[in-house]
């Protein structure tokens, strides 16, 4: 046994898609038209996703100072949280399933973060990444 502690937290859940949840693009266009993205359909906002990510990261940082923590989540939450912590990080790419992102806090009193690896899918075959 590695002596690992596993915890779950609903803040790490996938983006809520509102009324579009479980629909295909074709179904959305048929139901709401080509401009469905401009409608208020209860889709979770980028700000809400980012707030969830920052909240859990802040809590983890407070309770696990100096420790390495592995977090599993979804692409939107990872991308938006990284962008909020590290504004210069380019997140304009499709997040690969099972991709690895590594962020590191400087450990000081400030809130300086660095992204050491973003959206790395090198552990997947070339075919799976395309």
Phi and psi in degrees as a GROMACS rama.xvg file:
@    title "Ramachandran Plot"
@    xaxis  label "Phi"
@    yaxis  label "Psi"
@TYPE xy
-85.2512  -10.2844  UNK-2
73.2209  29.8055  UNK-3
-85.6391  147.727  UNK-4
-105.942  131.834  UNK-5
-114.973  131.982  UNK-6
-136.307  152.823  UNK-7
-114.856  156.78  UNK-8
-152.779  127.418  UNK-9
-65.1152  -16.7169  UNK-10
-66.5953  -18.1805  UNK-11
-89.6659  6.09742  UNK-12
-68.9455  167.851  UNK-13
-68.0021  158.202  UNK-14
-56.7555  134.357  UNK-15
-80.4847  126.067  UNK-16
-97.1613  9.39724  UNK-17
56.6188  -137.917  UNK-18
-65.7053  -17.975  UNK-19
-84.7524  -6.67998  UNK-20
-52.1155  126.426  UNK-21
79.1002  8.05234  UNK-22
-104.256  156.713  UNK-23
-90.6505  166.687  UNK-24
-57.7178  -43.1603  UNK-25
-61.398  -41.3403  UNK-26
-65.9797  -38.1166  UNK-27
-65.3476  -43.0551  UNK-28
-64.944  -41.7941  UNK-29
-63.829  -38.9256  UNK-30
-80.557  -43.0515  UNK-31
-120.049  -3.81343  UNK-32
89.6722  174.529  UNK-33
-59.7654  -30.0126  UNK-34
-94.1809  27.7451  UNK-35
-57.038  -29.5021  UNK-36
-65.8172  -21.5139  UNK-37
-88.8245  -5.26246  UNK-38
-88.5009  155.216  UNK-39
-85.7554  98.5563  UNK-40
-116.739  15.9202  UNK-41
78.4783  18.4168  UNK-42
-75.5276  132.651  UNK-43
-60.7034  136.764  UNK-44
-78.9603  157.895  UNK-45
-57.9651  -38.8451  UNK-46
-63.7858  -39.2735  UNK-47
-66.8907  -43.7378  UNK-48
-62.2096  -45.9346  UNK-49
-60.7656  -43.6255  UNK-50
-61.1417  -40.2639  UNK-51
-62.4352  -44.9303  UNK-52
-63.2412  -46.3124  UNK-53
-64.0236  -38.5828  UNK-54
-60.0146  -49.1022  UNK-55
-70.544  -37.8147  UNK-56
-63.8478  -43.0252  UNK-57
-62.0367  -42.4367  UNK-58
-64.8933  -44.3798  UNK-59
-62.8318  -43.8107  UNK-60
-59.9378  -41.3936  UNK-61
-66.2609  -43.3503  UNK-62
-88.5561  -13.1791  UNK-63
-132.348  40.0598  UNK-64
-52.0949  132.85  UNK-65
75.4071  2.9089  UNK-66
-107.062  155.558  UNK-67
-88.1275  134.449  UNK-68
-129.196  131.517  UNK-69
-101.821  125.447  UNK-70
-120.768  133.623  UNK-71
-108.941  129.194  UNK-72
-153.827  -159.252  UNK-73
-113.177  159.362  UNK-74
-53.9133  -48.0693  UNK-75
-62.5488  -46.1886  UNK-76
-63.1056  -43.1583  UNK-77
-63.2317  -50.8135  UNK-78
-59.9826  -51.6678  UNK-79
-66.3267  -35.4305  UNK-80
-68.6796  -44.5302  UNK-81
-59.9015  -44.0767  UNK-82
-62.8954  -38.2885  UNK-83
-68.6766  -37.1698  UNK-84
-78.7349  -34.3183  UNK-85
-132.82  80.8348  UNK-86
-54.8942  -29.1456  UNK-87
-77.9395  -8.292  UNK-88
-71.8906  127.986  UNK-89
-79.5353  118.996  UNK-90
-112.34  10.795  UNK-91
-81.6577  60.7218  UNK-92
-150.328  152.414  UNK-93
-63.4795  128.833  UNK-94
-78.8765  122.41  UNK-95
-74.7643  143.661  UNK-96
-62.8458  137.185  UNK-97
67.1799  14.1732  UNK-98
-65.3155  154.083  UNK-99
-109.001  132.015  UNK-100
-127.088  132.7  UNK-101
-121.046  121.162  UNK-102
-118.157  149.887  UNK-103
-136.058  134.277  UNK-104
-91.8877  144.966  UNK-105
-70.9343  -10.4578  UNK-106
83.3312  -9.75392  UNK-107
-86.6592  -172.611  UNK-108
-70.6742  -26.0648  UNK-109
-74.086  -179.882  UNK-110
-113.245  43.6195  UNK-111
-82.9907  120.873  UNK-112
-115.31  154.561  UNK-113
-132.624  143.441  UNK-114
-101.594  112.406  UNK-115
-88.0768  -23.7725  UNK-116
-157.176  134.605  UNK-117
-131.912  124.771  UNK-118
56.3822  39.7148  UNK-119
-82.1714  122.5  UNK-120
-119.183  27.5582  UNK-121
-60.9221  -20.3367  UNK-122
-78.4152  -7.21043  UNK-123
-97.0649  156.899  UNK-124
-68.2998  157.627  UNK-125
-56.7071  -37.6584  UNK-126
-63.1752  -41.8358  UNK-127
-69.7464  -24.9682  UNK-128
-82.7016  -27.0311  UNK-129
